[in-house]
Amino acid sequence: MSRTLIVVGLIIVAVGLLWPWLSRIGLGRLPGDIVIERENFTFYAPIATGILICIVLSIILWLVNR
């Protein structure tokens, strides 16, 4: 269990560091991501991006545990 948490943490750190490059390919601006912009307020809910990342991580962890 601890090895899995370490791997998940490292993946989250890697995605955080690579986010500027990932946003250039369209990750974060998928259909289903909600962006509401007002004068002094911006709300961003990356629903489709979160689902995509969840599916990819589930497949990777499934393959690692296999």
N, CA, C and O atoms as a Tripos MOL2 file, in Angstrom:
@<TRIPOS>MOLECULE
protein
  264   263    66     0     0
PROTEIN
NO_CHARGES

@<TRIPOS>ATOM
      1 N           0.8180   -1.1890    0.0000 N.3       1 MET1
      2 CA          0.0000    0.0000    0.0000 C.3       1 MET1
      3 C           0.8680    1.2610    0.0000 C.2       1 MET1
      4 O           0.5650    2.2210   -0.7070 O.2       1 MET1
      5 N           1.9360    1.2620    0.7820 N.am      2 SER2
      6 CA          2.7810    2.4580    0.8360 C.3       2 SER2
      7 C           3.4740    2.7120   -0.4960 C.2       2 SER2
      8 O           3.6680    3.8620   -0.8890 O.2       2 SER2
      9 N           3.8470    1.6420   -1.1910 N.am      3 ARG3
     10 CA          4.4870    1.8100   -2.4990 C.3       3 ARG3
     11 C           3.5150    2.4510   -3.4930 C.2       3 ARG3
     12 O           3.9080    3.2930   -4.3010 O.2       3 ARG3
     13 N           2.2620    2.0510   -3.4270 N.am      4 THR4
     14 CA          1.2500    2.6250   -4.3110 C.3       4 THR4
     15 C           1.0560    4.1090   -4.0220 C.2       4 THR4
     16 O           0.9330    4.9060   -4.9520 O.2       4 THR4
     17 N           1.0260    4.4910   -2.7490 N.am      5 LEU5
     18 CA          0.8600    5.9030   -2.3960 C.3       5 LEU5
     19 C           2.0570    6.7310   -2.8450 C.2       5 LEU5
     20 O           1.8950    7.8720   -3.2770 O.2       5 LEU5
     21 N           3.2430    6.1700   -2.7470 N.am      6 ILE6
     22 CA          4.4360    6.8840   -3.2140 C.3       6 ILE6
     23 C           4.3810    7.0830   -4.7180 C.2       6 ILE6
     24 O           4.7030    8.1630   -5.2140 O.2       6 ILE6
     25 N           3.9760    6.0480   -5.4500 N.am      7 VAL7
     26 CA          3.8790    6.1540   -6.9120 C.3       7 VAL7
     27 C           2.8310    7.1850   -7.3060 C.2       7 VAL7
     28 O           3.0600    7.9970   -8.2020 O.2       7 VAL7
     29 N           1.6780    7.1550   -6.6360 N.am      8 VAL8
     30 CA          0.6240    8.1270   -6.9410 C.3       8 VAL8
     31 C           1.1070    9.5460   -6.6370 C.2       8 VAL8
     32 O           0.8380   10.4680   -7.4060 O.2       8 VAL8
     33 N           1.8130    9.7260   -5.5290 N.am      9 GLY9
     34 CA          2.3620   11.0380   -5.1880 C.3       9 GLY9
     35 C           3.3590   11.5280   -6.2200 C.2       9 GLY9
     36 O           3.3410   12.7000   -6.5970 O.2       9 GLY9
     37 N           4.2260   10.6420   -6.6800 N.am     10 LEU10
     38 CA          5.2010   11.0240   -7.7060 C.3      10 LEU10
     39 C           4.5240   11.3810   -9.0230 C.2      10 LEU10
     40 O           4.9640   12.2890   -9.7280 O.2      10 LEU10
     41 N           3.4620   10.6730   -9.3490 N.am     11 ILE11
     42 CA          2.7220   10.9820  -10.5800 C.3      11 ILE11
     43 C           2.0600   12.3560  -10.4600 C.2      11 ILE11
     44 O           2.0610   13.1310  -11.4160 O.2      11 ILE11
     45 N           1.5030   12.6550   -9.3040 N.am     12 ILE12
     46 CA          0.8710   13.9610   -9.1020 C.3      12 ILE12
     47 C           1.9060   15.0810   -9.1930 C.2      12 ILE12
     48 O           1.6390   16.1280   -9.7830 O.2      12 ILE12
     49 N           3.0730   14.8650   -8.6170 N.am     13 VAL13
     50 CA          4.1410   15.8660   -8.7030 C.3      13 VAL13
     51 C           4.5770   16.0490  -10.1560 C.2      13 VAL13
     52 O           4.7820   17.1760  -10.6070 O.2      13 VAL13
     53 N           4.7190   14.9340  -10.8950 N.am     14 ALA14
     54 CA          5.1430   15.0180  -12.2930 C.3      14 ALA14
     55 C           4.1160   15.7800  -13.1300 C.2      14 ALA14
     56 O           4.4850   16.6080  -13.9630 O.2      14 ALA14
     57 N           2.8420   15.5060  -12.9140 N.am     15 VAL15
     58 CA          1.7980   16.2210  -13.6610 C.3      15 VAL15
     59 C           1.8220   17.7000  -13.3040 C.2      15 VAL15
     60 O           1.6450   18.5500  -14.1770 O.2      15 VAL15
     61 N           2.0370   18.0170  -12.0350 N.am     16 GLY16
     62 CA          2.1210   19.4180  -11.6290 C.3      16 GLY16
     63 C           3.2750   20.1450  -12.2800 C.2      16 GLY16
     64 O           3.1410   21.3010  -12.6810 O.2      16 GLY16
     65 N           4.4140   19.4720  -12.3880 N.am     17 LEU17
     66 CA          5.5730   20.0980  -13.0180 C.3      17 LEU17
     67 C           5.4240   20.2020  -14.5310 C.2      17 LEU17
     68 O           5.9350   21.1380  -15.1450 O.2      17 LEU17
     69 N           4.7330   19.2540  -15.1240 N.am     18 LEU18
     70 CA          4.5700   19.2380  -16.5800 C.3      18 LEU18
     71 C           3.3120   19.9590  -17.0450 C.2      18 LEU18
     72 O           3.0330   19.9850  -18.2440 O.2      18 LEU18
     73 N           2.5400   20.5480  -16.1240 N.am     19 TRP19
     74 CA          1.2560   21.1580  -16.4930 C.3      19 TRP19
     75 C           1.3710   22.2290  -17.5760 C.2      19 TRP19
     76 O           0.5130   22.2630  -18.4570 O.2      19 TRP19
     77 N           2.3870   23.1160  -17.5650 N.am     20 PRO20
     78 CA          2.4660   24.1070  -18.6530 C.3      20 PRO20
     79 C           2.5730   23.4600  -20.0420 C.2      20 PRO20
     80 O           2.0210   23.9800  -21.0120 O.2      20 PRO20
     81 N           3.2640   22.3600  -20.1340 N.am     21 TRP21
     82 CA          3.3970   21.6900  -21.4180 C.3      21 TRP21
     83 C           2.1520   20.8710  -21.7420 C.2      21 TRP21
     84 O           1.7720   20.7580  -22.9070 O.2      21 TRP21
     85 N           1.5190   20.3030  -20.7290 N.am     22 LEU22
     86 CA          0.2980   19.5300  -20.9610 C.3      22 LEU22
     87 C          -0.8530   20.4160  -21.4010 C.2      22 LEU22
     88 O          -1.7070   19.9820  -22.1730 O.2      22 LEU22
     89 N          -0.8880   21.6500  -20.9200 N.am     23 SER23
     90 CA         -1.9690   22.5490  -21.3280 C.3      23 SER23
     91 C          -1.8250   22.9700  -22.7840 C.2      23 SER23
     92 O          -2.8140   23.3350  -23.4190 O.2      23 SER23
     93 N          -0.6220   22.9270  -23.3170 N.am     24 ARG24
     94 CA         -0.4260   23.2770  -24.7330 C.3      24 ARG24
     95 C          -1.0490   22.2490  -25.6690 C.2      24 ARG24
     96 O          -1.4510   22.5980  -26.7790 O.2      24 ARG24
     97 N          -1.1380   20.9860  -25.2450 N.am     25 ILE25
     98 CA         -1.7230   19.9520  -26.1020 C.3      25 ILE25
     99 C          -3.2250   19.8370  -25.9110 C.2      25 ILE25
    100 O          -3.8640   18.9980  -26.5470 O.2      25 ILE25
    101 N          -3.8060   20.6710  -25.0410 N.am     26 GLY26
    102 CA         -5.2580   20.7040  -24.8870 C.3      26 GLY26
    103 C          -5.7590   20.1000  -23.5980 C.2      26 GLY26
    104 O          -6.9590   20.1570  -23.3290 O.2      26 GLY26
    105 N          -4.8850   19.5200  -22.7850 N.am     27 LEU27
    106 CA         -5.3250   18.9670  -21.5170 C.3      27 LEU27
    107 C          -5.6700   20.1180  -20.5900 C.2      27 LEU27
    108 O          -4.8340   20.9850  -20.3350 O.2      27 LEU27
    109 N          -6.8780   20.1330  -20.0900 N.am     28 GLY28
    110 CA         -7.3450   21.2460  -19.2730 C.3      28 GLY28
    111 C          -8.3430   22.1140  -19.9960 C.2      28 GLY28
    112 O          -8.9690   22.9810  -19.3860 O.2      28 GLY28
    113 N          -8.5010   21.8990  -21.2760 N.am     29 ARG29
    114 CA         -9.4780   22.6490  -22.0740 C.3      29 ARG29
    115 C         -10.3580   21.6950  -22.8670 C.2      29 ARG29
    116 O         -10.7310   21.9860  -24.0040 O.2      29 ARG29
    117 N         -10.6860   20.5630  -22.2730 N.am     30 LEU30
    118 CA        -11.5000   19.5670  -22.9430 C.3      30 LEU30
    119 C         -12.9710   19.9530  -22.8780 C.2      30 LEU30
    120 O         -13.3740   20.7180  -22.0010 O.2      30 LEU30
    121 N         -13.7810   19.4280  -23.8050 N.am     31 PRO31
    122 CA        -15.2240   19.6430  -23.6780 C.3      31 PRO31
    123 C         -15.7010   18.9940  -22.3730 C.2      31 PRO31
    124 O         -15.4180   17.8210  -22.1290 O.2      31 PRO31
    125 N         -16.3930   19.7150  -21.5690 N.am     32 GLY32
    126 CA        -16.8230   19.2100  -20.2740 C.3      32 GLY32
    127 C         -16.1180   19.9030  -19.1280 C.2      32 GLY32
    128 O         -16.5450   19.7790  -17.9800 O.2      32 GLY32
    129 N         -15.0470   20.6320  -19.4120 N.am     33 ASP33
    130 CA        -14.3840   21.4500  -18.4090 C.3      33 ASP33
    131 C         -15.1420   22.7720  -18.3180 C.2      33 ASP33
    132 O         -15.3800   23.4330  -19.3290 O.2      33 ASP33
    133 N         -15.5140   23.1480  -17.1070 N.am     34 ILE34
    134 CA        -16.3470   24.3250  -16.9010 C.3      34 ILE34
    135 C         -15.4700   25.5060  -16.4980 C.2      34 ILE34
    136 O         -14.6930   25.4130  -15.5480 O.2      34 ILE34
    137 N         -15.5950   26.6110  -17.2210 N.am     35 VAL35
    138 CA        -14.8710   27.8430  -16.8970 C.3      35 VAL35
    139 C         -15.8840   28.9800  -16.8690 C.2      35 VAL35
    140 O         -16.5640   29.2480  -17.8590 O.2      35 VAL35
    141 N         -15.9730   29.6460  -15.7190 N.am     36 ILE36
    142 CA        -16.8400   30.8070  -15.5720 C.3      36 ILE36
    143 C         -15.9530   31.9770  -15.1910 C.2      36 ILE36
    144 O         -15.3030   31.9530  -14.1460 O.2      36 ILE36
    145 N         -15.9200   33.0000  -16.0300 N.am     37 GLU37
    146 CA        -15.0900   34.1780  -15.7870 C.3      37 GLU37
    147 C         -15.9740   35.4000  -15.6040 C.2      37 GLU37
    148 O         -16.8110   35.7190  -16.4480 O.2      37 GLU37
    149 N         -15.7680   36.0720  -14.4860 N.am     38 ARG38
    150 CA        -16.4330   37.3380  -14.1980 C.3      38 ARG38
    151 C         -15.3540   38.3910  -13.9980 C.2      38 ARG38
    152 O         -14.1760   38.1080  -14.2150 O.2      38 ARG38
    153 N         -15.7250   39.5820  -13.5960 N.am     39 GLU39
    154 CA        -14.7550   40.6620  -13.4290 C.3      39 GLU39
    155 C         -13.6750   40.3200  -12.4050 C.2      39 GLU39
    156 O         -12.4870   40.3820  -12.7210 O.2      39 GLU39
    157 N         -14.0670   39.9640  -11.1950 N.am     40 ASN40
    158 CA        -13.1150   39.6980  -10.1260 C.3      40 ASN40
    159 C         -13.1080   38.2410   -9.7010 C.2      40 ASN40
    160 O         -12.6440   37.9230   -8.6050 O.2      40 ASN40
    161 N         -13.6100   37.3500  -10.5410 N.am     41 PHE41
    162 CA        -13.8020   35.9690  -10.1240 C.3      41 PHE41
    163 C         -13.6430   35.0480  -11.3230 C.2      41 PHE41
    164 O         -14.1780   35.3210  -12.3980 O.2      41 PHE41
    165 N         -12.9150   33.9670  -11.1410 N.am     42 THR42
    166 CA        -12.8040   32.9260  -12.1540 C.3      42 THR42
    167 C         -13.0120   31.5810  -11.4840 C.2      42 THR42
    168 O         -12.3280   31.2520  -10.5150 O.2      42 THR42
    169 N         -13.9530   30.8050  -11.9970 N.am     43 PHE43
    170 CA        -14.2290   29.4680  -11.4880 C.3      43 PHE43
    171 C         -13.8680   28.4670  -12.5690 C.2      43 PHE43
    172 O         -14.3230   28.5800  -13.7070 O.2      43 PHE43
    173 N         -13.0420   27.4800  -12.2080 N.am     44 TYR44
    174 CA        -12.5970   26.4720  -13.1660 C.3      44 TYR44
    175 C         -12.8340   25.1000  -12.5630 C.2      44 TYR44
    176 O         -12.3050   24.8000  -11.4930 O.2      44 TYR44
    177 N         -13.6140   24.2650  -13.2250 N.am     45 ALA45
    178 CA        -13.8960   22.9000  -12.7790 C.3      45 ALA45
    179 C         -13.5210   21.9420  -13.9130 C.2      45 ALA45
    180 O         -14.2930   21.7780  -14.8580 O.2      45 ALA45
    181 N         -12.3580   21.3160  -13.8310 N.am     46 PRO46
    182 CA        -11.8970   20.4350  -14.9090 C.3      46 PRO46
    183 C         -12.5060   19.0430  -14.8050 C.2      46 PRO46
    184 O         -11.8100   18.0820  -14.4770 O.2      46 PRO46
    185 N         -13.7920   18.9330  -15.0810 N.am     47 ILE47
    186 CA        -14.4980   17.6660  -14.9130 C.3      47 ILE47
    187 C         -14.0100   16.6210  -15.9190 C.2      47 ILE47
    188 O         -13.6460   15.5140  -15.5230 O.2      47 ILE47
    189 N         -13.9970   16.9490  -17.1930 N.am     48 ALA48
    190 CA        -13.5800   15.9870  -18.2200 C.3      48 ALA48
    191 C         -12.1000   15.6440  -18.0940 C.2      48 ALA48
    192 O         -11.7170   14.4930  -18.3020 O.2      48 ALA48
    193 N         -11.2730   16.6140  -17.7610 N.am     49 THR49
    194 CA         -9.8470   16.3580  -17.5700 C.3      49 THR49
    195 C          -9.6300   15.4410  -16.3780 C.2      49 THR49
    196 O          -8.7890   14.5450  -16.4340 O.2      49 THR49
    197 N         -10.3680   15.6490  -15.3100 N.am     50 GLY50
    198 CA        -10.2570   14.7960  -14.1320 C.3      50 GLY50
    199 C         -10.6720   13.3620  -14.4220 C.2      50 GLY50
    200 O         -10.0270   12.4220  -13.9580 O.2      50 GLY50
    201 N         -11.7410   13.1890  -15.1820 N.am     51 ILE51
    202 CA        -12.1810   11.8440  -15.5500 C.3      51 ILE51
    203 C         -11.1350   11.1600  -16.4230 C.2      51 ILE51
    204 O         -10.8510    9.9770  -16.2340 O.2      51 ILE51
    205 N         -10.5610   11.8900  -17.3750 N.am     52 LEU52
    206 CA         -9.5340   11.3220  -18.2390 C.3      52 LEU52
    207 C          -8.3010   10.9050  -17.4480 C.2      52 LEU52
    208 O          -7.7640    9.8180  -17.6640 O.2      52 LEU52
    209 N          -7.8510   11.7550  -16.5390 N.am     53 ILE53
    210 CA         -6.6820   11.4290  -15.7160 C.3      53 ILE53
    211 C          -6.9860   10.2370  -14.8180 C.2      53 ILE53
    212 O          -6.1210    9.3850  -14.6140 O.2      53 ILE53
    213 N          -8.1940   10.1630  -14.2800 N.am     54 CYS54
    214 CA         -8.5950    9.0510  -13.4270 C.3      54 CYS54
    215 C          -8.5690    7.7350  -14.1980 C.2      54 CYS54
    216 O          -8.0990    6.7250  -13.6740 O.2      54 CYS54
    217 N          -9.0590    7.7330  -15.4150 N.am     55 ILE55
    218 CA         -9.0590    6.5160  -16.2340 C.3      55 ILE55
    219 C          -7.6320    6.0860  -16.5540 C.2      55 ILE55
    220 O          -7.3050    4.9030  -16.4590 O.2      55 ILE55
    221 N          -6.7900    7.0290  -16.9290 N.am     56 VAL56
    222 CA         -5.3990    6.6960  -17.2610 C.3      56 VAL56
    223 C          -4.6720    6.1510  -16.0390 C.2      56 VAL56
    224 O          -3.9590    5.1530  -16.1430 O.2      56 VAL56
    225 N          -4.8380    6.7890  -14.8820 N.am     57 LEU57
    226 CA         -4.1870    6.3050  -13.6670 C.3      57 LEU57
    227 C          -4.7280    4.9390  -13.2490 C.2      57 LEU57
    228 O          -3.9660    4.1020  -12.7640 O.2      57 LEU57
    229 N          -6.0160    4.7000  -13.4260 N.am     58 SER58
    230 CA         -6.5900    3.3990  -13.0960 C.3      58 SER58
    231 C          -5.9890    2.2970  -13.9640 C.2      58 SER58
    232 O          -5.6880    1.2100  -13.4710 O.2      58 SER58
    233 N          -5.8160    2.5720  -15.2420 N.am     59 ILE59
    234 CA         -5.2290    1.5820  -16.1490 C.3      59 ILE59
    235 C          -3.7540    1.3340  -15.7720 C.2      59 ILE59
    236 O          -3.3070    0.1870  -15.7510 O.2      59 ILE59
    237 N          -3.0130    2.3930  -15.4800 N.am     60 ILE60
    238 CA         -1.6060    2.2330  -15.1050 C.3      60 ILE60
    239 C          -1.4850    1.4280  -13.8140 C.2      60 ILE60
    240 O          -0.6780    0.5010  -13.7450 O.2      60 ILE60
    241 N          -2.2640    1.7610  -12.7980 N.am     61 LEU61
    242 CA         -2.1960    1.0210  -11.5330 C.3      61 LEU61
    243 C          -2.6650   -0.4090  -11.6910 C.2      61 LEU61
    244 O          -2.1300   -1.3020  -11.0340 O.2      61 LEU61
    245 N          -3.6560   -0.6570  -12.5470 N.am     62 TRP62
    246 CA         -4.1060   -2.0170  -12.8170 C.3      62 TRP62
    247 C          -2.9890   -2.8320  -13.4560 C.2      62 TRP62
    248 O          -2.7850   -3.9950  -13.1080 O.2      62 TRP62
    249 N          -2.2700   -2.2190  -14.3880 N.am     63 LEU63
    250 CA         -1.1620   -2.9350  -15.0380 C.3      63 LEU63
    251 C           0.0020   -3.1710  -14.0690 C.2      63 LEU63
    252 O           0.6630   -4.2070  -14.1470 O.2      63 LEU63
    253 N           0.2620   -2.2310  -13.1630 N.am     64 VAL64
    254 CA          1.3400   -2.3970  -12.2000 C.3      64 VAL64
    255 C           1.0150   -3.5230  -11.2130 C.2      64 VAL64
    256 O           1.8960   -4.3060  -10.8580 O.2      64 VAL64
    257 N          -0.2280   -3.6070  -10.7740 N.am     65 ASN65
    258 CA         -0.6310   -4.6410   -9.8080 C.3      65 ASN65
    259 C          -0.8480   -6.0010  -10.4340 C.2      65 ASN65
    260 O          -1.0110   -6.9840   -9.7110 O.2      65 ASN65
    261 N          -0.8560   -6.0890  -11.7170 N.am     66 ARG66
    262 CA         -1.1050   -7.3430  -12.4160 C.3      66 ARG66
    263 C           0.0550   -8.1900  -12.3600 C.2      66 ARG66
    264 O           0.0370   -9.2970  -12.8970 O.2      66 ARG66
@<TRIPOS>BOND
     1     1     2 1
     2     2     3 1
     3     3     4 2
     4     3     5 am
     5     5     6 1
     6     6     7 1
     7     7     8 2
     8     7     9 am
     9     9    10 1
    10    10    11 1
    11    11    12 2
    12    11    13 am
    13    13    14 1
    14    14    15 1
    15    15    16 2
    16    15    17 am
    17    17    18 1
    18    18    19 1
    19    19    20 2
    20    19    21 am
    21    21    22 1
    22    22    23 1
    23    23    24 2
    24    23    25 am
    25    25    26 1
    26    26    27 1
    27    27    28 2
    28    27    29 am
    29    29    30 1
    30    30    31 1
    31    31    32 2
    32    31    33 am
    33    33    34 1
    34    34    35 1
    35    35    36 2
    36    35    37 am
    37    37    38 1
    38    38    39 1
    39    39    40 2
    40    39    41 am
    41    41    42 1
    42    42    43 1
    43    43    44 2
    44    43    45 am
    45    45    46 1
    46    46    47 1
    47    47    48 2
    48    47    49 am
    49    49    50 1
    50    50    51 1
    51    51    52 2
    52    51    53 am
    53    53    54 1
    54    54    55 1
    55    55    56 2
    56    55    57 am
    57    57    58 1
    58    58    59 1
    59    59    60 2
    60    59    61 am
    61    61    62 1
    62    62    63 1
    63    63    64 2
    64    63    65 am
    65    65    66 1
    66    66    67 1
    67    67    68 2
    68    67    69 am
    69    69    70 1
    70    70    71 1
    71    71    72 2
    72    71    73 am
    73    73    74 1
    74    74    75 1
    75    75    76 2
    76    75    77 am
    77    77    78 1
    78    78    79 1
    79    79    80 2
    80    79    81 am
    81    81    82 1
    82    82    83 1
    83    83    84 2
    84    83    85 am
    85    85    86 1
    86    86    87 1
    87    87    88 2
    88    87    89 am
    89    89    90 1
    90    90    91 1
    91    91    92 2
    92    91    93 am
    93    93    94 1
    94    94    95 1
    95    95    96 2
    96    95    97 am
    97    97    98 1
    98    98    99 1
    99    99   100 2
   100    99   101 am
   101   101   102 1
   102   102   103 1
   103   103   104 2
   104   103   105 am
   105   105   106 1
   106   106   107 1
   107   107   108 2
   108   107   109 am
   109   109   110 1
   110   110   111 1
   111   111   112 2
   112   111   113 am
   113   113   114 1
   114   114   115 1
   115   115   116 2
   116   115   117 am
   117   117   118 1
   118   118   119 1
   119   119   120 2
   120   119   121 am
   121   121   122 1
   122   122   123 1
   123   123   124 2
   124   123   125 am
   125   125   126 1
   126   126   127 1
   127   127   128 2
   128   127   129 am
   129   129   130 1
   130   130   131 1
   131   131   132 2
   132   131   133 am
   133   133   134 1
   134   134   135 1
   135   135   136 2
   136   135   137 am
   137   137   138 1
   138   138   139 1
   139   139   140 2
   140   139   141 am
   141   141   142 1
   142   142   143 1
   143   143   144 2
   144   143   145 am
   145   145   146 1
   146   146   147 1
   147   147   148 2
   148   147   149 am
   149   149   150 1
   150   150   151 1
   151   151   152 2
   152   151   153 am
   153   153   154 1
   154   154   155 1
   155   155   156 2
   156   155   157 am
   157   157   158 1
   158   158   159 1
   159   159   160 2
   160   159   161 am
   161   161   162 1
   162   162   163 1
   163   163   164 2
   164   163   165 am
   165   165   166 1
   166   166   167 1
   167   167   168 2
   168   167   169 am
   169   169   170 1
   170   170   171 1
   171   171   172 2
   172   171   173 am
   173   173   174 1
   174   174   175 1
   175   175   176 2
   176   175   177 am
   177   177   178 1
   178   178   179 1
   179   179   180 2
   180   179   181 am
   181   181   182 1
   182   182   183 1
   183   183   184 2
   184   183   185 am
   185   185   186 1
   186   186   187 1
   187   187   188 2
   188   187   189 am
   189   189   190 1
   190   190   191 1
   191   191   192 2
   192   191   193 am
   193   193   194 1
   194   194   195 1
   195   195   196 2
   196   195   197 am
   197   197   198 1
   198   198   199 1
   199   199   200 2
   200   199   201 am
   201   201   202 1
   202   202   203 1
   203   203   204 2
   204   203   205 am
   205   205   206 1
   206   206   207 1
   207   207   208 2
   208   207   209 am
   209   209   210 1
   210   210   211 1
   211   211   212 2
   212   211   213 am
   213   213   214 1
   214   214   215 1
   215   215   216 2
   216   215   217 am
   217   217   218 1
   218   218   219 1
   219   219   220 2
   220   219   221 am
   221   221   222 1
   222   222   223 1
   223   223   224 2
   224   223   225 am
   225   225   226 1
   226   226   227 1
   227   227   228 2
   228   227   229 am
   229   229   230 1
   230   230   231 1
   231   231   232 2
   232   231   233 am
   233   233   234 1
   234   234   235 1
   235   235   236 2
   236   235   237 am
   237   237   238 1
   238   238   239 1
   239   239   240 2
   240   239   241 am
   241   241   242 1
   242   242   243 1
   243   243   244 2
   244   243   245 am
   245   245   246 1
   246   246   247 1
   247   247   248 2
   248   247   249 am
   249   249   250 1
   250   250   251 1
   251   251   252 2
   252   251   253 am
   253   253   254 1
   254   254   255 1
   255   255   256 2
   256   255   257 am
   257   257   258 1
   258   258   259 1
   259   259   260 2
   260   259   261 am
   261   261   262 1
   262   262   263 1
   263   263   264 2
@<TRIPOS>SUBSTRUCTURE
     1 MET1         2 RESIDUE 1 A MET
     2 SER2         6 RESIDUE 1 A SER
     3 ARG3        10 RESIDUE 1 A ARG
     4 THR4        14 RESIDUE 1 A THR
     5 LEU5        18 RESIDUE 1 A LEU
     6 ILE6        22 RESIDUE 1 A ILE
     7 VAL7        26 RESIDUE 1 A VAL
     8 VAL8        30 RESIDUE 1 A VAL
     9 GLY9        34 RESIDUE 1 A GLY
    10 LEU10       38 RESIDUE 1 A LEU
    11 ILE11       42 RESIDUE 1 A ILE
    12 ILE12       46 RESIDUE 1 A ILE
    13 VAL13       50 RESIDUE 1 A VAL
    14 ALA14       54 RESIDUE 1 A ALA
    15 VAL15       58 RESIDUE 1 A VAL
    16 GLY16       62 RESIDUE 1 A GLY
    17 LEU17       66 RESIDUE 1 A LEU
    18 LEU18       70 RESIDUE 1 A LEU
    19 TRP19       74 RESIDUE 1 A TRP
    20 PRO20       78 RESIDUE 1 A PRO
    21 TRP21       82 RESIDUE 1 A TRP
    22 LEU22       86 RESIDUE 1 A LEU
    23 SER23       90 RESIDUE 1 A SER
    24 ARG24       94 RESIDUE 1 A ARG
    25 ILE25       98 RESIDUE 1 A ILE
    26 GLY26      102 RESIDUE 1 A GLY
    27 LEU27      106 RESIDUE 1 A LEU
    28 GLY28      110 RESIDUE 1 A GLY
    29 ARG29      114 RESIDUE 1 A ARG
    30 LEU30      118 RESIDUE 1 A LEU
    31 PRO31      122 RESIDUE 1 A PRO
    32 GLY32      126 RESIDUE 1 A GLY
    33 ASP33      130 RESIDUE 1 A ASP
    34 ILE34      134 RESIDUE 1 A ILE
    35 VAL35      138 RESIDUE 1 A VAL
    36 ILE36      142 RESIDUE 1 A ILE
    37 GLU37      146 RESIDUE 1 A GLU
    38 ARG38      150 RESIDUE 1 A ARG
    39 GLU39      154 RESIDUE 1 A GLU
    40 ASN40      158 RESIDUE 1 A ASN
    41 PHE41      162 RESIDUE 1 A PHE
    42 THR42      166 RESIDUE 1 A THR
    43 PHE43      170 RESIDUE 1 A PHE
    44 TYR44      174 RESIDUE 1 A TYR
    45 ALA45      178 RESIDUE 1 A ALA
    46 PRO46      182 RESIDUE 1 A PRO
    47 ILE47      186 RESIDUE 1 A ILE
    48 ALA48      190 RESIDUE 1 A ALA
    49 THR49      194 RESIDUE 1 A THR
    50 GLY50      198 RESIDUE 1 A GLY
    51 ILE51      202 RESIDUE 1 A ILE
    52 LEU52      206 RESIDUE 1 A LEU
    53 ILE53      210 RESIDUE 1 A ILE
    54 CYS54      214 RESIDUE 1 A CYS
    55 ILE55      218 RESIDUE 1 A ILE
    56 VAL56      222 RESIDUE 1 A VAL
    57 LEU57      226 RESIDUE 1 A LEU
    58 SER58      230 RESIDUE 1 A SER
    59 ILE59      234 RESIDUE 1 A ILE
    60 ILE60      238 RESIDUE 1 A ILE
    61 LEU61      242 RESIDUE 1 A LEU
    62 TRP62      246 RESIDUE 1 A TRP
    63 LEU63      250 RESIDUE 1 A LEU
    64 VAL64      254 RESIDUE 1 A VAL
    65 ASN65      258 RESIDUE 1 A ASN
    66 ARG66      262 RESIDUE 1 A ARG
